[in-house]
Amino acid sequence: AVLRDDKLVVKSPSDNRSYRLLRLANGLCALLIHDPEIYADGGPAPKP
């Protein structure tokens, strides 16, 4: 089951990140966090 609800995480009104809580088939939970400001310029430069 995937829960997408910003009410799951108490956060500041200025927090632009999005959160997704995943409950895996084995019972474990994983919290995924997306921060749109990390790679605002398109991502890291490729390594030579």
Buried (B, 14 or more C-beta within 10 A) or exposed (E): EEEEEEEEEEEEEEEEBEBBBEEEEEEEEEEEEEEEEEEEEEEEEEEE
